Amino acid sequence: MQLANSTDGRINIDQENAEKGLAQLVLTVIELLRQIVERNAMRRVEGGSLTDEQVENLGVALMTLEEKMEELRDVFGLEAEDLNIDLGPLGSLL
């Protein structure tokens, strides 16, 4: 964001940067949720509570979701590292 004129208090936002920033934020949240779902799925698989068919379906769904995430990152010109937000002293988000 850039201030256009500090005397009138208005902010000019570059639409392309705003869209990319919003896409980065949304994709970061989706990636975080995807990783949580993947970890939970792996626990269920390792726990033996799923049938072979459920394991297969889960694997296909997770691979498809990862492919879609790659597609969306490409559309917005983002790399996987761009979704890893630095939380300061807490470290990285992903």
N, C-alpha and C positions, 0 to 999 in steps of 0.2 A: 504494500500500500504506500502511496505517496501523497503527501499533502500538496494540493495544487496552490492554495493561497492561504497562508496561515492567518491572514487578517479576517477572512470571512468564515473560517471554521469548517469549510467544506472539505471533504476528502474525495479525491479522484482515485478510483480503483481501476487498475488495468484489468479489463474483462478476462483476457487470456490467463493472466496470473491468478485471478480470483477463481476461475474455473478449475485450473490445475491444482490450486491449493485445496479447494473443496473436494475435488476428486481424490487427492492424496489423503485427505482426512477420512473420507468415506471408505476408501479402499483399505486404509490402515485398520479401521474398525472391523471391516469384513474379514481381513486377514487374521486379526486377533481372534475373532469368533471361529474362523475356520480351523485355526490351530487348536483351540479349546475343544471343538467337536472332534477333531482328529485324535487328540490325546484320550478323550473319553471313549471313542470308538476302539482305540487300541487296548484300553483297559478291559473293555467288554470282550474283545476278541481273545485276549490273553486269559481272561477269567472263564472262558468257555461257555458263556451264557448265550451265544449266538449259534444258529445253524450254519452249515456250510453255505447255503444259499444266501443267508443274511450277510455273511462275511463277504461273499462275492459281490453282492449288491452294494454293500457299504464301500468296498474298495473302488468299484466303478464310480460311485457317486463322489467320493473324495477326489479321485483322479479328474473327473469332469469339472468339479469345482476349481481345482488347481489350474486346469487349462483355461477356464473362463477368467480367472484372476490374471493370468498371464496376458490374455487377450485384452482385458481392460487396462492393464498397465501399459501395453503397447499403444492403445488408443490415446491415452493421455500422456504418453512419452515419459513414463515413470519406470524406474528400475525397482527391483525387489528391495534394495537397500533404502530407497526413498520412503518406504512404508515403516521403517524402523525408527520411531520417534525417540529422540534423546530425552530422557526424563531427569537429566541432571545427576544429582547424587544417587538416585535410585538405579541408574544405569539405563540401558536401552529397553524399549517396550517389548520388542519381539526377539 
